[in-house]
């Protein structure tokens, strides 16, 4: 539909989401541009082309090909895992054009298969029911193997978090490796162990992983084995991270590097105060577990937590922990998760690299 100003002037063309608080999501600001197969062909081709340099010629590389609004296609996520594509249609407009989009992805990418993972709760706000399954070609195997630099990972694209793997943390994992030589590392909310494996790759002396999911820890152990790290000094703790951090503190444990990569604590503005307390709590505990001159990697993927607020939360946590911290770098999502210049909300991942005294 056309979006008009109060004086009747034309503003944009968008897709209506009658069940959502966001009533219209804009497809185009160019008057006369027709929304159809040719439109999606142009948008998808542009998005894929901008990733070509990062993707290279390696079919086992994994990356995001379409990042919703930042690629001009609100509600559409497309991730590549080797020879398979995984799609999420998260808005009414994206879901309406699903058949067209899948057809264009077949033509542009020629994957072995395209799998749908439209199962996040956000679809309920669009009046859509969850939808998963094969959209084209072969069904993905139980585990799709990918590579990230020299490391191998097994991805469950059918049931894993998000579309199976945290692609947005790629550069941050590599950064953590550079601060891990001879360090005792504590990786919290470790999921399937990607951060920890990169730290071992960087020369970590010992690694402790804390994760609530036993299944995720089992996959982490497989990752250690297939990457030749089975004999490394690794401890896997299946536990609530908040409780585990307190127990480690009480037992007198100390670490040279702590990584905090928690799930989203703030899903809506009504959860902002409670979620902020959660971020402060885990960061305060992490500060108290670090040895002098230790390193902290801390993240928030909550879109409602701004960069300034996250920095304030971490600073308050350091103050309450009685530690002096220096920000060495701001960290964010990988470049295949771009931020639209007119859509700052797409900058959702905030991270800090701190040196702690």
N, C-alpha and C positions, 0 to 999 in steps of 0.2 A: 504494500500500500504506500501511497504518497504521504509524507509528513509535511504539514503546512504550518506556517507561522500564524500568529494571531491576526495578522492583516491579510491572510490568504496567500502569502508568498510561499513558493515551493522551497523546501529545505533539504529533503532527502527521500530515499525510497527504502523501506524496511519491511521486516517480517513481523506480523502481529503475534503476540503471545498473550491471549486473553486471560489465562490463569495466573500469569506472573505479575509481580510488582513492577517488573520492567516490561511495559506494555508493547513497546516496539524496539527491535534491535535492527540497526541500520545496515543495509547491504551496500548502498552506494550514495555518495553525495554528488554524483554526476547526473544532471537532469537528462532524461531520455535513455539512460542505460537500461537495457532490458535484462531482467533477472531470469536466466534460463541456462541451458547447457553451455552456451558460448561464454557466459559470464563466469560460470564455475570452472570452465576449462582455463580461462585466463588467470583467475585467482589461484587455482591450484598449481598451474605451471609456474607462476611467479614465486609462490611459496617454496616449491620444490627446488627451483633453480637457485634461490638464495641459500639453500642448504648444500648445494652440490659440492662446494669446496670443502666444507666440514665433513661431508660423507665420504669423499674419496671413492676409490674403486673397490673397497673391501666390503663384500656382501655380509660379513658378520658384524659390521658396525651397527650401532643402534642410535637413533636420534629422532627428534620430533620433526615431522615434516609440515604440520599445520598447527598453529597456535592461536586458534579462535580469532578474537577481535584483532589481535596484532597482525594477522594475515588477511584481514578483511572478510572473515567468515565466522561471525559470532556463533558460539556454541559448538563448533567443530574442532575436535582434536584428532590428529592422525599421527601415530608413532610407527616407526619402522624398526622391526627386530629381525635382522638378517633378511630372509626372503619373504617375510610376512609383514602385513600391515595390520595395525590394530586401531579401530576408530571408535570415537565417542561422539554421539549426536545428542547434545545436552540442551538444546533449545528447540522450540517448536518449529522455527524456520529451518534449522539444519535438518531436523527429522523429516520435514516435508520434502526436502530435496535429496533425501538419502539415496534413492535409486540413481539419480543423475550423478551425484558425487562419487558413488562407488564405481559407476561406469567410467568416469574420467580418471579415477585412480588406477583402474585396470589398464587403461590406455597409456597413462603417463609413466607408471611404475612397473608394470608387468610382474606383479608379485606372484608367488606360488599360491597365496591365499590372502583373503581379507577377512578379519574377524571383528565382530562388534562387541564392545564392552560398555554399552550405554546403561550402566547399572548404578552410577552415583545417585545419592538421594536428591541432588539438585534437580533431577528430572521431574520429581514430584511437584516442584514449584512451577513447572511448565505445564502441568496437567498431563504428563507422560508417564507411562508405566515402564519399568525396567525392560531392557531388550538386549539379549546376548545371543551369539551364534555366528555361524559362517555366513558371510555375505557373498563370497566369490571364491572359487577354486578349492584348494585343499583345506581341511581343518588343520590348525597348528598342532604339532606334537605336544605331548605332556610338558616337555621342556624344550624351549628354543635356546640354543646356545649362541651367545654374542661375545664380542670382544670389546674391551675398553683398554686401549693401549696394549700392553703385553698380557693383560689379565683376561681370563675366561669366566663367564658368568652364565648361570642357568636361569632362564626367565619363564615363569608360569603366566603366560599372557591371558589365560582363561580365568584365573582366580586371584592372581597376585594383586598387590596394592596398585592403585591407579590403573595403568595399562599393563602392569607386570614388573616395572622397574622404575627407580627414581632417576630418570635421565637428566633431570634438571640440576643434579648435584655433581655432574661429571667433573667440571673444572675444580670444584671445591675438594673433591676426593684427591685429585692429583696434587693440589696445594697442600693438603694434610700430609701427604707422603714426604714432602720436602721438610717438614718439621718433626719427623718421626725417628730420625737416625738415633739409635741407642736409647730410645725413650721407652718408658713404660706407659702404654696408652690405654685409656679407658674410653670405650665407644658405647655411648648410651642410646637407646632406641635403635639398636644396631640392625634390625630387620634381617636381611640375608647376608650381612657382613661386608658390604662393598667398601665402606670407609676403612674398616679394620684391615681388609686385605691390601688396600693401597698403602696403609701405614706399614704393614709387613714388607711390602715391596720397597718402601723407603728406608728400610733397615731398623724397624722397631725391635727393641730387645724383648718385649713382652706385650701381650694384648689381652685385655679383659673386655668381653662383650656382654652387654646387659640388654635383654629383650624379653618381653612378656610372652611372645609366641614360641612355643616349643617347635612348631613346624618350621618357622623361619630360622631358628637356630640350627635345625637339622640341615637345611639348605646351606647355611653358612659353613657347616662342617664339610659339606660336599665341595663348596668353593675352595676351602683350604686344601682339600685333597687334590682336586684337579689342577690346582696351581702350584703344586709341589710344596705346600706349607704345612703338611700334616704333622710334621715334627716340630713346628714352631711352638714357642711358649704361649699358648692360647688357653684362656679360661672362658667358658660360656656359662653365663648365669641366666637362667629363666626366672625372671622376677619383675615385679613392679619397679620401675626405675626410681621413683621417689623413695620407696622403702629401701631399695638396694643401696642408694647413695648414702642414706643415713646409716645403714649397717656397715658399709665400708668405712665411713668416717669414724664410727664408734670402735671399729676394730683396729684403727690406727693406720689404715692403708693410705698411701700417697702415690700420686702419679705425676709424670712429666707432661703429659698431654691428655686433655679431656675433650671429647666430641659430644655435643648435644644436638641431635637432629630429631626433635620430637614431632609427633603428628600435629595436625592443626588443633590448637587449644581454643581458638575463637572462630566459630562458624557463623556467628551473627553479632550485631552490635550489642544485643542483650547479654552476650557472654563475655564482653570485653573486660569487665572488671575481674571476674573470676579467672579468666584465661591469663590476664596479666599477672595475677598472683601466682599462677602455676609457673609461668616463665621465670618470675623472680625467684621462686622457691628452688627450682632445679639449678638455676645459675648460681645462687648463693651456696648451695651444696657443692657444686663443682668448684667454685673458688676455694672452698675450705679443703678440698681434696688435692689441690695442686701444690706441688713443691715450689719453692722460690724460683723465679725465672721460668715457671711452667707456661704452657701454651693452652689457650682455650679456643676451640672452634664452637660457636653457638649460633643457632638458627631459629627462625620463625617462618613458617609457611602460611601464617594467618593473614589474609588480605586486609582484615580490619585492624591489624596492628601495623601502624606506620613505621617507617624507618626511624624517625625521631623518637617515637614512643618506645620502640625496641631498645634503642641506645640508652634511653633513660632507665628502663627496667633493669638492664644489665649493669648500668652504673650504680643504681641503688642497691643491687645485689652485692656488688663488690664492696660498697661502703658498709653494708650490714655484716659482711663476712670479714671485715677488717683487712681487706687486701687492696693493694694499689695496682691498678690495671692500665695498660696502654693499648689503644687501638692501633694495630699495625695495618689492617686492611678491612675495608668493607667487602663483603662477599654477596653474590647474587646468583641468579639462575644462569644456566649455560646459554650461549648465544643462539642455539636453535630454539630457545624459548624467548623470542624478542619482545620488547616492550614498545607498544605503539605510542608514538609521540603525543597523540591526542587521546590516549587511553592509559593513563598512569596506573590504573587498577591492575594492569597486567604485570606490574612489578610486584609480585606476591612474595617471592623468597628473599628474606633479609638475613644476612649473616655477618658475624663479626669474628675477626681473628685478633686475639688479645694476648699480650705478654703480661704475666701476672707476677707481682713481687710481694 
